[in-house]
Amino acid sequence: MLRMMRTIKVEFFLFCRDFIKKDRDESFMSKLKSKQFFMELEVLYSQISGDKIQIIKNVLTNTYKDILKVYIDEEIELIDEAYTLQRRQYNAEILLNYLIRNKKRGIGLWVVSKDIYSSGMNFVFGLAQPFKGAILSIYRLLNKRLIEKEVVHEVGHVLGLPHCSNNCVMQYSNSLWEAEIKPSYLCEECKKKINLIYSY
């Protein structure tokens, strides 16, 4: 157990060190220096019903209650330049870059109703950039449980978690079936990783 904890500490020390070298975001750096890791998440949405937004807020608040404060912001329009006519999908990378440029709080989540894709993929449920933000599409998420799983997964990436091979919501899902069968909760190892990042 002690050896595993040491390994996790090394992994995340290197992860945070490399991230800091690559990204000099002032809000993140100030939190790092002061050792205050409580994050503010701004949730934007496009054509999403109020009940689904409440589901998203509830599951994020319950899962990340010790490190995350969730703010529901306004509904915004999808940007035309992200739409690819040939695919009839929105480019998740363009949407994510737009979110990162325009968010008002520390990290952002943009929930959309349309189908999205990223380079080399037929579709994606979401796309995230650590310590910046994430895009989540509910287009293929047909029930409450799937929405909860994928929003916890994408925000987990934003908070610094990589994909996980354990029985964990951070498992990589390449299909709807894989998203269905994975659990809706973080495994103990991922909880420890989160605590190592945010609980100095």
C-alpha positions, 0 to 999 in steps of 0.5 A: 500500500505504501509503495502504491502511494509513493508511486501515485505521488511521483506520477502526480508530482511529475504531471503537475510539474510538466503542466506548470512548465507548459502552462502559466495560467495565473489563476492556477499558479496562484492556487498552486503557490497558496496551496488552495485547490478549491476550484470553481466550475462554470457550466455553460449549456446549449439546448439542454433542458433544465432537468438535465442541467440539474442532474449534472450539477447534482452529480458533480457536487456530490462526486467532487464536493470537497474540491469543486464549487459548481456554478450554472451560467447561461445558455449560449449558442453553438458557434458556426465555425465548429460545425462540419457540414460533411459530417453533420457534427461539431468539432469538439476541439474548436468548441473547447478552445472557444470555451477556454478563451471565454470562460469567466471562472477557473475551469469550464464545462460546456454541455451541448445537445449536438453530436461532436467529434475530434480528430481521428474519431467518428464521435466523442462523448466529450473532450477535456483539457486538464485544469482548463475545461471540457466539452460534453455532448449528451447527443448519444447519452440516452439516460440519466445514468449515462449523463452522470457517468460522462460528466463525472468522467470529463470533469475528472480529466479537467481536475487532473485525472487520466484514464483508469484501468480499474473498475472506475468511471474514468475508464476510457469509453470508445462506444456506448456499450463501454459507457453503459457497463463501466461504473458511475463512481471513482475508484479508490486509486483515483480518489487518492490521486485527486486528494494528492492534487487538491489536499496539501 
